[in-house]
Amino acid sequence: METQTTQNPEDLLARQRTLLSFEDVRERVAKDHERKLSDVTLDMADIKVVPHDRSKYDGVVLEVPKMGELTVTKWAERQLGSALGVNWEKWFDPRFVSPEDMEDELIRRFKGRNIRFKVRGSSYGQDSGVDDFDGYIRGFVSPKFASIDDERIFDRLQRNFGGFTADMRFMQDHLGGDFLDDRSSHYSVVSEMVKLGELTEENNYLYNAAQAEGQLPDGDYMWYGWHLRNSEVGFSALSICSFTYRLLCLNGAIQMTDGGKVLYRIHREISDPDIDKLLRDAFRKLGGVWRNNMNHVQALKDVAVEKPDAELRDFLGSVKAPQKFVDDAIAAFQEEPHKTRFGVMNAIARAAQNTIGDMNKRYDLEGLAGQYTMQAA
């Protein structure tokens, strides 16, 4: 390739992705935690459905004792529907079911079942524009559910890992959104930069695009880091996985097999010292996991693939990926037709970027890129 003016890869990373310090994210977590309402455990038959102006809000509003009148997230609706054995959106569609009928049906279904939930809620932020309600229900969880909240994790990081947190760079939009959705939280930290090699003919399309935008690196760079996922409302356990992020095509791959997951803890009672130990053990493992992942990635580049489409169909079929994702991955391969297993892995990671609006789905799909990396090397 003709020599062109190149950009510092660290500068390009900062230009293409929003990177925040630990202090920035710590403040965000603390402010979000301050808005959380005290949990209330109650018999679900005691909940009332609140009539309201549907021109302002077309979802259901519930009155929860000691909490107030609250809207309900989609995830919390799904939890209620699961408890009742119905599809909430179809069974209680507010366009066709009045609040009175909804309340009668809820009470009828809950009575006799003795269903009790711990209700987790939050108030709306000052800039939310929502003034008619006292907040929203984040989730309905078991009365015995003992959440390890984000606030507690970040508090332990701040208290015990000051030297480690000073260099943390959180990638705000790694999964296409902010840090939170209605089910879980995601925090991606980029750490060690590695040059995979020079730009090749297979990168020509990307090379030309980067050159035209003035964002051309002097090689193919990848960052290793770690990804923390948590759920305070019963969707998933607390976990930390290794992940990789490739600059040239903005791809991420969550490494969740062969040691990629360095922390996994279901939500149950745990002491602060035990949380500290979990975090220390996880961070201690990361260096070895990154070296192992790097060896796997480099090994993929040395294995030619004669029929990439067939390779993608075979692997994605074996993990029961949706057919649309299989088609997306095959199309993504053509954007960088590197006929090696590295090219196949990259096509899976690139296709995962097309999953917009669902952070957890994208997390799982990026995990397939990591799974392929571990299996195919």
Disulfide bonds with the S-S distance in Angstrom:
none
